[in-house]
């Protein structure tokens, strides 16, 4: 699994950060999503998938490998 984000689509809702703070963070100046890791450990993968699915702007992409 690999995660990518489109910062241009992000609306800074913070849903992903609340769901999986080990994977997602927000820039301090504007709240736009940033990744802490693009390959989450196995125990966080399902939560990362759910965070991507709940993103209101569809800024998070999960690629299964």
Protein Blocks (a to p, Z undefined) as FASTA:
>chain_A
ZZdddfklpgolommmmmmmmlgccdfklopacdfbfcdcfklmmmmmmmmmmpmnlpac
cddZZ
